[in-house]
Amino acid sequence: AIQIHGSYGFSNEYPVERFMRNARGSVIYEGTREIHQILQAEYALGYREDKVLSHPQPPAVGFEQETVPR
């Protein structure tokens, strides 16, 4: 937005500034895209595994134990 609109991308007189500010907030809230890519790659390559739950939840009522083929 800033590259296209120049200084108007920073000015709160135009809605593009609000769009840019709101978009940046979601990135900061969820973490950077690069961090998510690194975590996904580590899981895919087997470098990272989930911890074993200390109190695992029982299966939901009405579902069979193996609902997804492995």
PDB file of N, CA, C and O in Angstrom:
ATOM      1  N   ALA A   1       0.822  -1.187   0.000  1.00  0.00           N
ATOM      2  CA  ALA A   1       0.000   0.000   0.000  1.00  0.00           C
ATOM      3  C   ALA A   1       0.869   1.255   0.000  1.00  0.00           C
ATOM      4  O   ALA A   1       0.576   2.227  -0.696  1.00  0.00           O
ATOM      5  N   ILE A   2       1.924   1.219   0.779  1.00  0.00           N
ATOM      6  CA  ILE A   2       2.784   2.399   0.866  1.00  0.00           C
ATOM      7  C   ILE A   2       3.538   2.606  -0.437  1.00  0.00           C
ATOM      8  O   ILE A   2       3.736   3.745  -0.862  1.00  0.00           O
ATOM      9  N   GLN A   3       3.959   1.526  -1.073  1.00  0.00           N
ATOM     10  CA  GLN A   3       4.691   1.665  -2.327  1.00  0.00           C
ATOM     11  C   GLN A   3       3.788   2.205  -3.431  1.00  0.00           C
ATOM     12  O   GLN A   3       4.239   2.978  -4.277  1.00  0.00           O
ATOM     13  N   ILE A   4       2.546   1.812  -3.430  1.00  0.00           N
ATOM     14  CA  ILE A   4       1.622   2.266  -4.473  1.00  0.00           C
ATOM     15  C   ILE A   4       1.154   3.689  -4.209  1.00  0.00           C
ATOM     16  O   ILE A   4       1.127   4.511  -5.125  1.00  0.00           O
ATOM     17  N   HIS A   5       0.784   3.990  -2.964  1.00  0.00           N
ATOM     18  CA  HIS A   5       0.179   5.277  -2.638  1.00  0.00           C
ATOM     19  C   HIS A   5       1.166   6.313  -2.116  1.00  0.00           C
ATOM     20  O   HIS A   5       0.792   7.467  -1.910  1.00  0.00           O
ATOM     21  N   GLY A   6       2.396   5.929  -1.904  1.00  0.00           N
ATOM     22  CA  GLY A   6       3.393   6.885  -1.423  1.00  0.00           C
ATOM     23  C   GLY A   6       3.061   7.387  -0.032  1.00  0.00           C
ATOM     24  O   GLY A   6       2.702   6.600   0.844  1.00  0.00           O
ATOM     25  N   SER A   7       3.176   8.673   0.177  1.00  0.00           N
ATOM     26  CA  SER A   7       2.937   9.235   1.511  1.00  0.00           C
ATOM     27  C   SER A   7       1.475   9.121   1.932  1.00  0.00           C
ATOM     28  O   SER A   7       1.177   9.177   3.125  1.00  0.00           O
ATOM     29  N   TYR A   8       0.552   8.961   0.974  1.00  0.00           N
ATOM     30  CA  TYR A   8      -0.853   8.785   1.333  1.00  0.00           C
ATOM     31  C   TYR A   8      -1.068   7.459   2.075  1.00  0.00           C
ATOM     32  O   TYR A   8      -2.053   7.305   2.797  1.00  0.00           O
ATOM     33  N   GLY A   9      -0.156   6.513   1.899  1.00  0.00           N
ATOM     34  CA  GLY A   9      -0.247   5.254   2.629  1.00  0.00           C
ATOM     35  C   GLY A   9      -0.020   5.429   4.120  1.00  0.00           C
ATOM     36  O   GLY A   9      -0.425   4.574   4.907  1.00  0.00           O
ATOM     37  N   PHE A  10       0.622   6.525   4.527  1.00  0.00           N
ATOM     38  CA  PHE A  10       0.864   6.821   5.940  1.00  0.00           C
ATOM     39  C   PHE A  10      -0.175   7.769   6.526  1.00  0.00           C
ATOM     40  O   PHE A  10      -0.371   7.799   7.741  1.00  0.00           O
ATOM     41  N   SER A  11      -0.833   8.535   5.684  1.00  0.00           N
ATOM     42  CA  SER A  11      -1.746   9.569   6.157  1.00  0.00           C
ATOM     43  C   SER A  11      -3.065   8.955   6.608  1.00  0.00           C
ATOM     44  O   SER A  11      -3.642   8.130   5.900  1.00  0.00           O
ATOM     45  N   ASN A  12      -3.545   9.355   7.787  1.00  0.00           N
ATOM     46  CA  ASN A  12      -4.813   8.805   8.264  1.00  0.00           C
ATOM     47  C   ASN A  12      -6.016   9.484   7.616  1.00  0.00           C
ATOM     48  O   ASN A  12      -7.154   9.212   7.999  1.00  0.00           O
ATOM     49  N   GLU A  13      -5.785  10.351   6.653  1.00  0.00           N
ATOM     50  CA  GLU A  13      -6.880  10.971   5.911  1.00  0.00           C
ATOM     51  C   GLU A  13      -7.451  10.026   4.857  1.00  0.00           C
ATOM     52  O   GLU A  13      -8.541  10.266   4.337  1.00  0.00           O
ATOM     53  N   TYR A  14      -6.729   8.961   4.540  1.00  0.00           N
ATOM     54  CA  TYR A  14      -7.142   8.028   3.500  1.00  0.00           C
ATOM     55  C   TYR A  14      -7.327   6.640   4.109  1.00  0.00           C
ATOM     56  O   TYR A  14      -6.598   6.266   5.028  1.00  0.00           O
ATOM     57  N   PRO A  15      -8.292   5.877   3.604  1.00  0.00           N
ATOM     58  CA  PRO A  15      -8.557   4.558   4.197  1.00  0.00           C
ATOM     59  C   PRO A  15      -7.421   3.560   4.004  1.00  0.00           C
ATOM     60  O   PRO A  15      -7.344   2.576   4.739  1.00  0.00           O
ATOM     61  N   VAL A  16      -6.552   3.784   3.048  1.00  0.00           N
ATOM     62  CA  VAL A  16      -5.478   2.820   2.805  1.00  0.00           C
ATOM     63  C   VAL A  16      -4.550   2.710   4.016  1.00  0.00           C
ATOM     64  O   VAL A  16      -3.969   1.651   4.251  1.00  0.00           O
ATOM     65  N   GLU A  17      -4.406   3.784   4.782  1.00  0.00           N
ATOM     66  CA  GLU A  17      -3.568   3.740   5.987  1.00  0.00           C
ATOM     67  C   GLU A  17      -4.164   2.770   7.007  1.00  0.00           C
ATOM     68  O   GLU A  17      -3.433   2.003   7.634  1.00  0.00           O
ATOM     69  N   ARG A  18      -5.467   2.802   7.171  1.00  0.00           N
ATOM     70  CA  ARG A  18      -6.137   1.896   8.112  1.00  0.00           C
ATOM     71  C   ARG A  18      -6.013   0.450   7.653  1.00  0.00           C
ATOM     72  O   ARG A  18      -5.790  -0.444   8.469  1.00  0.00           O
ATOM     73  N   PHE A  19      -6.157   0.215   6.345  1.00  0.00           N
ATOM     74  CA  PHE A  19      -6.020  -1.143   5.821  1.00  0.00           C
ATOM     75  C   PHE A  19      -4.624  -1.688   6.106  1.00  0.00           C
ATOM     76  O   PHE A  19      -4.466  -2.834   6.526  1.00  0.00           O
ATOM     77  N   MET A  20      -3.618  -0.854   5.874  1.00  0.00           N
ATOM     78  CA  MET A  20      -2.238  -1.275   6.112  1.00  0.00           C
ATOM     79  C   MET A  20      -2.009  -1.540   7.601  1.00  0.00           C
ATOM     80  O   MET A  20      -1.377  -2.533   7.961  1.00  0.00           O
ATOM     81  N   ARG A  21      -2.505  -0.680   8.447  1.00  0.00           N
ATOM     82  CA  ARG A  21      -2.337  -0.847   9.900  1.00  0.00           C
ATOM     83  C   ARG A  21      -3.022  -2.123  10.371  1.00  0.00           C
ATOM     84  O   ARG A  21      -2.447  -2.863  11.170  1.00  0.00           O
ATOM     85  N   ASN A  22      -4.229  -2.398   9.900  1.00  0.00           N
ATOM     86  CA  ASN A  22      -4.948  -3.607  10.298  1.00  0.00           C
ATOM     87  C   ASN A  22      -4.253  -4.865   9.792  1.00  0.00           C
ATOM     88  O   ASN A  22      -4.220  -5.876  10.494  1.00  0.00           O
ATOM     89  N   ALA A  23      -3.703  -4.815   8.598  1.00  0.00           N
ATOM     90  CA  ALA A  23      -3.000  -5.973   8.052  1.00  0.00           C
ATOM     91  C   ALA A  23      -1.747  -6.275   8.862  1.00  0.00           C
ATOM     92  O   ALA A  23      -1.444  -7.441   9.114  1.00  0.00           O
ATOM     93  N   ARG A  24      -1.019  -5.251   9.269  1.00  0.00           N
ATOM     94  CA  ARG A  24       0.192  -5.453  10.066  1.00  0.00           C
ATOM     95  C   ARG A  24      -0.149  -6.033  11.432  1.00  0.00           C
ATOM     96  O   ARG A  24       0.627  -6.820  11.975  1.00  0.00           O
ATOM     97  N   GLY A  25      -1.278  -5.664  11.990  1.00  0.00           N
ATOM     98  CA  GLY A  25      -1.668  -6.183  13.298  1.00  0.00           C
ATOM     99  C   GLY A  25      -1.859  -7.682  13.295  1.00  0.00           C
ATOM    100  O   GLY A  25      -1.469  -8.348  14.254  1.00  0.00           O
ATOM    101  N   SER A  26      -2.444  -8.234  12.250  1.00  0.00           N
ATOM    102  CA  SER A  26      -2.644  -9.682  12.202  1.00  0.00           C
ATOM    103  C   SER A  26      -1.330 -10.418  12.060  1.00  0.00           C
ATOM    104  O   SER A  26      -1.182 -11.518  12.594  1.00  0.00           O
ATOM    105  N   VAL A  27      -0.373  -9.844  11.355  1.00  0.00           N
ATOM    106  CA  VAL A  27       0.944 -10.480  11.221  1.00  0.00           C
ATOM    107  C   VAL A  27       1.650 -10.496  12.565  1.00  0.00           C
ATOM    108  O   VAL A  27       2.240 -11.510  12.939  1.00  0.00           O
ATOM    109  N   ILE A  28       1.601  -9.401  13.290  1.00  0.00           N
ATOM    110  CA  ILE A  28       2.251  -9.328  14.595  1.00  0.00           C
ATOM    111  C   ILE A  28       1.565 -10.271  15.572  1.00  0.00           C
ATOM    112  O   ILE A  28       2.237 -10.923  16.372  1.00  0.00           O
ATOM    113  N   TYR A  29       0.241 -10.356  15.523  1.00  0.00           N
ATOM    114  CA  TYR A  29      -0.511 -11.206  16.445  1.00  0.00           C
ATOM    115  C   TYR A  29      -0.169 -12.675  16.243  1.00  0.00           C
ATOM    116  O   TYR A  29       0.047 -13.391  17.220  1.00  0.00           O
ATOM    117  N   GLU A  30      -0.114 -13.137  15.014  1.00  0.00           N
ATOM    118  CA  GLU A  30       0.093 -14.547  14.738  1.00  0.00           C
ATOM    119  C   GLU A  30       1.555 -14.920  14.594  1.00  0.00           C
ATOM    120  O   GLU A  30       1.864 -16.111  14.540  1.00  0.00           O
ATOM    121  N   GLY A  31       2.447 -13.988  14.531  1.00  0.00           N
ATOM    122  CA  GLY A  31       3.851 -14.304  14.307  1.00  0.00           C
ATOM    123  C   GLY A  31       4.189 -14.121  12.843  1.00  0.00           C
ATOM    124  O   GLY A  31       3.306 -14.051  11.988  1.00  0.00           O
ATOM    125  N   THR A  32       5.441 -14.048  12.575  1.00  0.00           N
ATOM    126  CA  THR A  32       5.827 -13.796  11.195  1.00  0.00           C
ATOM    127  C   THR A  32       5.638 -15.036  10.340  1.00  0.00           C
ATOM    128  O   THR A  32       5.635 -16.165  10.832  1.00  0.00           O
ATOM    129  N   ARG A  33       5.486 -14.802   9.089  1.00  0.00           N
ATOM    130  CA  ARG A  33       5.312 -15.887   8.125  1.00  0.00           C
ATOM    131  C   ARG A  33       6.526 -16.802   8.125  1.00  0.00           C
ATOM    132  O   ARG A  33       6.394 -18.016   7.969  1.00  0.00           O
ATOM    133  N   GLU A  34       7.703 -16.224   8.300  1.00  0.00           N
ATOM    134  CA  GLU A  34       8.927 -17.009   8.273  1.00  0.00           C
ATOM    135  C   GLU A  34       8.993 -17.987   9.445  1.00  0.00           C
ATOM    136  O   GLU A  34       9.446 -19.120   9.286  1.00  0.00           O
ATOM    137  N   ILE A  35       8.542 -17.549  10.617  1.00  0.00           N
ATOM    138  CA  ILE A  35       8.549 -18.440  11.781  1.00  0.00           C
ATOM    139  C   ILE A  35       7.625 -19.626  11.533  1.00  0.00           C
ATOM    140  O   ILE A  35       7.975 -20.762  11.852  1.00  0.00           O
ATOM    141  N   HIS A  36       6.457 -19.372  10.969  1.00  0.00           N
ATOM    142  CA  HIS A  36       5.529 -20.459  10.677  1.00  0.00           C
ATOM    143  C   HIS A  36       6.124 -21.421   9.653  1.00  0.00           C
ATOM    144  O   HIS A  36       5.955 -22.633   9.781  1.00  0.00           O
ATOM    145  N   GLN A  37       6.810 -20.907   8.650  1.00  0.00           N
ATOM    146  CA  GLN A  37       7.425 -21.776   7.650  1.00  0.00           C
ATOM    147  C   GLN A  37       8.507 -22.645   8.271  1.00  0.00           C
ATOM    148  O   GLN A  37       8.613 -23.829   7.950  1.00  0.00           O
ATOM    149  N   ILE A  38       9.307 -22.073   9.153  1.00  0.00           N
ATOM    150  CA  ILE A  38      10.367 -22.842   9.806  1.00  0.00           C
ATOM    151  C   ILE A  38       9.766 -23.947  10.668  1.00  0.00           C
ATOM    152  O   ILE A  38      10.234 -25.085  10.636  1.00  0.00           O
ATOM    153  N   LEU A  39       8.731 -23.615  11.437  1.00  0.00           N
ATOM    154  CA  LEU A  39       8.095 -24.629  12.278  1.00  0.00           C
ATOM    155  C   LEU A  39       7.491 -25.754  11.441  1.00  0.00           C
ATOM    156  O   LEU A  39       7.635 -26.926  11.790  1.00  0.00           O
ATOM    157  N   GLN A  40       6.824 -25.415  10.350  1.00  0.00           N
ATOM    158  CA  GLN A  40       6.231 -26.437   9.494  1.00  0.00           C
ATOM    159  C   GLN A  40       7.300 -27.323   8.882  1.00  0.00           C
ATOM    160  O   GLN A  40       7.118 -28.537   8.784  1.00  0.00           O
ATOM    161  N   ALA A  41       8.411 -26.732   8.470  1.00  0.00           N
ATOM    162  CA  ALA A  41       9.506 -27.519   7.900  1.00  0.00           C
ATOM    163  C   ALA A  41      10.109 -28.445   8.952  1.00  0.00           C
ATOM    164  O   ALA A  41      10.421 -29.597   8.652  1.00  0.00           O
ATOM    165  N   GLU A  42      10.277 -27.957  10.176  1.00  0.00           N
ATOM    166  CA  GLU A  42      10.833 -28.798  11.235  1.00  0.00           C
ATOM    167  C   GLU A  42       9.920 -29.981  11.539  1.00  0.00           C
ATOM    168  O   GLU A  42      10.410 -31.088  11.763  1.00  0.00           O
ATOM    169  N   TYR A  43       8.607 -29.774  11.551  1.00  0.00           N
ATOM    170  CA  TYR A  43       7.679 -30.889  11.747  1.00  0.00           C
ATOM    171  C   TYR A  43       7.762 -31.864  10.574  1.00  0.00           C
ATOM    172  O   TYR A  43       7.794 -33.076  10.783  1.00  0.00           O
ATOM    173  N   ALA A  44       7.796 -31.353   9.355  1.00  0.00           N
ATOM    174  CA  ALA A  44       7.827 -32.210   8.171  1.00  0.00           C
ATOM    175  C   ALA A  44       9.109 -33.033   8.103  1.00  0.00           C
ATOM    176  O   ALA A  44       9.078 -34.187   7.677  1.00  0.00           O
ATOM    177  N   LEU A  45      10.233 -32.456   8.515  1.00  0.00           N
ATOM    178  CA  LEU A  45      11.516 -33.154   8.456  1.00  0.00           C
ATOM    179  C   LEU A  45      11.783 -34.013   9.686  1.00  0.00           C
ATOM    180  O   LEU A  45      12.779 -34.734   9.733  1.00  0.00           O
ATOM    181  N   GLY A  46      10.909 -33.942  10.674  1.00  0.00           N
ATOM    182  CA  GLY A  46      11.067 -34.757  11.867  1.00  0.00           C
ATOM    183  C   GLY A  46      11.983 -34.167  12.917  1.00  0.00           C
ATOM    184  O   GLY A  46      12.347 -34.861  13.867  1.00  0.00           O
ATOM    185  N   TYR A  47      12.368 -32.906  12.778  1.00  0.00           N
ATOM    186  CA  TYR A  47      13.224 -32.257  13.775  1.00  0.00           C
ATOM    187  C   TYR A  47      12.435 -31.838  15.009  1.00  0.00           C
ATOM    188  O   TYR A  47      13.020 -31.615  16.069  1.00  0.00           O
ATOM    189  N   ARG A  48      11.139 -31.729  14.886  1.00  0.00           N
ATOM    190  CA  ARG A  48      10.303 -31.247  15.988  1.00  0.00           C
ATOM    191  C   ARG A  48       9.110 -32.191  16.127  1.00  0.00           C
ATOM    192  O   ARG A  48       8.519 -32.610  15.132  1.00  0.00           O
ATOM    193  N   GLU A  49       8.767 -32.516  17.360  1.00  0.00           N
ATOM    194  CA  GLU A  49       7.598 -33.349  17.631  1.00  0.00           C
ATOM    195  C   GLU A  49       6.780 -32.699  18.736  1.00  0.00           C
ATOM    196  O   GLU A  49       7.306 -31.953  19.561  1.00  0.00           O
ATOM    197  N   ASP A  50       5.491 -32.993  18.739  1.00  0.00           N
ATOM    198  CA  ASP A  50       4.634 -32.485  19.806  1.00  0.00           C
ATOM    199  C   ASP A  50       4.952 -33.217  21.102  1.00  0.00           C
ATOM    200  O   ASP A  50       5.322 -34.391  21.091  1.00  0.00           O
ATOM    201  N   LYS A  51       4.805 -32.521  22.204  1.00  0.00           N
ATOM    202  CA  LYS A  51       5.000 -33.152  23.511  1.00  0.00           C
ATOM    203  C   LYS A  51       3.853 -34.119  23.779  1.00  0.00           C
ATOM    204  O   LYS A  51       2.737 -33.935  23.292  1.00  0.00           O
ATOM    205  N   VAL A  52       4.146 -35.149  24.560  1.00  0.00           N
ATOM    206  CA  VAL A  52       3.103 -36.074  24.977  1.00  0.00           C
ATOM    207  C   VAL A  52       2.253 -35.362  26.020  1.00  0.00           C
ATOM    208  O   VAL A  52       2.779 -34.729  26.935  1.00  0.00           O
ATOM    209  N   LEU A  53       0.944 -35.469  25.877  1.00  0.00           N
ATOM    210  CA  LEU A  53       0.044 -34.810  26.820  1.00  0.00           C
ATOM    211  C   LEU A  53       0.078 -35.520  28.168  1.00  0.00           C
ATOM    212  O   LEU A  53       0.067 -36.750  28.224  1.00  0.00           O
ATOM    213  N   SER A  54       0.119 -34.760  29.240  1.00  0.00           N
ATOM    214  CA  SER A  54       0.123 -35.367  30.571  1.00  0.00           C
ATOM    215  C   SER A  54      -1.256 -35.917  30.930  1.00  0.00           C
ATOM    216  O   SER A  54      -1.358 -36.883  31.686  1.00  0.00           O
ATOM    217  N   HIS A  55      -2.303 -35.318  30.401  1.00  0.00           N
ATOM    218  CA  HIS A  55      -3.670 -35.779  30.632  1.00  0.00           C
ATOM    219  C   HIS A  55      -4.402 -35.808  29.293  1.00  0.00           C
ATOM    220  O   HIS A  55      -5.137 -34.874  28.974  1.00  0.00           O
ATOM    221  N   PRO A  56      -4.210 -36.881  28.496  1.00  0.00           N
ATOM    222  CA  PRO A  56      -4.862 -36.910  27.185  1.00  0.00           C
ATOM    223  C   PRO A  56      -6.383 -36.938  27.309  1.00  0.00           C
ATOM    224  O   PRO A  56      -6.937 -37.507  28.249  1.00  0.00           O
ATOM    225  N   GLN A  57      -7.029 -36.320  26.356  1.00  0.00           N
ATOM    226  CA  GLN A  57      -8.486 -36.267  26.345  1.00  0.00           C
ATOM    227  C   GLN A  57      -9.038 -37.576  25.793  1.00  0.00           C
ATOM    228  O   GLN A  57      -8.460 -38.142  24.865  1.00  0.00           O
ATOM    229  N   PRO A  58     -10.152 -38.069  26.347  1.00  0.00           N
ATOM    230  CA  PRO A  58     -10.771 -39.270  25.786  1.00  0.00           C
ATOM    231  C   PRO A  58     -11.396 -38.937  24.432  1.00  0.00           C
ATOM    232  O   PRO A  58     -11.676 -37.773  24.143  1.00  0.00           O
ATOM    233  N   PRO A  59     -11.614 -39.963  23.603  1.00  0.00           N
ATOM    234  CA  PRO A  59     -12.257 -39.693  22.311  1.00  0.00           C
ATOM    235  C   PRO A  59     -13.645 -39.089  22.511  1.00  0.00           C
ATOM    236  O   PRO A  59     -14.306 -39.348  23.517  1.00  0.00           O
ATOM    237  N   ALA A  60     -14.068 -38.296  21.561  1.00  0.00           N
ATOM    238  CA  ALA A  60     -15.388 -37.670  21.631  1.00  0.00           C
ATOM    239  C   ALA A  60     -16.470 -38.738  21.546  1.00  0.00           C
ATOM    240  O   ALA A  60     -16.319 -39.735  20.841  1.00  0.00           O
ATOM    241  N   VAL A  61     -17.546 -38.520  22.259  1.00  0.00           N
ATOM    242  CA  VAL A  61     -18.658 -39.470  22.268  1.00  0.00           C
ATOM    243  C   VAL A  61     -19.294 -39.484  20.886  1.00  0.00           C
ATOM    244  O   VAL A  61     -19.553 -38.435  20.297  1.00  0.00           O
ATOM    245  N   GLY A  62     -19.540 -40.678  20.381  1.00  0.00           N
ATOM    246  CA  GLY A  62     -20.167 -40.810  19.075  1.00  0.00           C
ATOM    247  C   GLY A  62     -19.172 -41.030  17.951  1.00  0.00           C
ATOM    248  O   GLY A  62     -19.575 -41.290  16.817  1.00  0.00           O
ATOM    249  N   PHE A  63     -17.888 -40.932  18.237  1.00  0.00           N
ATOM    250  CA  PHE A  63     -16.870 -41.170  17.227  1.00  0.00           C
ATOM    251  C   PHE A  63     -16.156 -42.473  17.543  1.00  0.00           C
ATOM    252  O   PHE A  63     -15.937 -42.809  18.707  1.00  0.00           O
ATOM    253  N   GLU A  64     -15.798 -43.199  16.500  1.00  0.00           N
ATOM    254  CA  GLU A  64     -15.038 -44.426  16.706  1.00  0.00           C
ATOM    255  C   GLU A  64     -13.589 -44.070  17.021  1.00  0.00           C
ATOM    256  O   GLU A  64     -13.144 -42.950  16.772  1.00  0.00           O
ATOM    257  N   GLN A  65     -12.866 -45.033  17.567  1.00  0.00           N
ATOM    258  CA  GLN A  65     -11.470 -44.796  17.937  1.00  0.00           C
ATOM    259  C   GLN A  65     -10.638 -44.425  16.708  1.00  0.00           C
ATOM    260  O   GLN A  65      -9.853 -43.478  16.763  1.00  0.00           O
ATOM    261  N   GLU A  66     -10.794 -45.147  15.618  1.00  0.00           N
ATOM    262  CA  GLU A  66     -10.029 -44.891  14.394  1.00  0.00           C
ATOM    263  C   GLU A  66     -10.965 -44.338  13.327  1.00  0.00           C
ATOM    264  O   GLU A  66     -11.558 -45.112  12.575  1.00  0.00           O
ATOM    265  N   THR A  67     -11.110 -43.038  13.245  1.00  0.00           N
ATOM    266  CA  THR A  67     -11.983 -42.446  12.234  1.00  0.00           C
ATOM    267  C   THR A  67     -11.204 -42.081  10.980  1.00  0.00           C
ATOM    268  O   THR A  67     -11.781 -41.979   9.897  1.00  0.00           O
ATOM    269  N   VAL A  68      -9.900 -41.882  11.119  1.00  0.00           N
ATOM    270  CA  VAL A  68      -9.068 -41.508   9.981  1.00  0.00           C
ATOM    271  C   VAL A  68      -8.099 -42.641   9.704  1.00  0.00           C
ATOM    272  O   VAL A  68      -7.353 -43.035  10.600  1.00  0.00           O
ATOM    273  N   PRO A  69      -8.086 -43.183   8.479  1.00  0.00           N
ATOM    274  CA  PRO A  69      -7.133 -44.259   8.186  1.00  0.00           C
ATOM    275  C   PRO A  69      -5.701 -43.741   8.260  1.00  0.00           C
ATOM    276  O   PRO A  69      -5.400 -42.624   7.841  1.00  0.00           O
ATOM    277  N   ARG A  70      -4.849 -44.565   8.793  1.00  0.00           N
ATOM    278  CA  ARG A  70      -3.439 -44.160   8.931  1.00  0.00           C
ATOM    279  C   ARG A  70      -2.569 -44.823   7.918  1.00  0.00           C
ATOM    280  O   ARG A  70      -1.360 -44.592   7.897  1.00  0.00           O
TER     281      ARG A  70
END
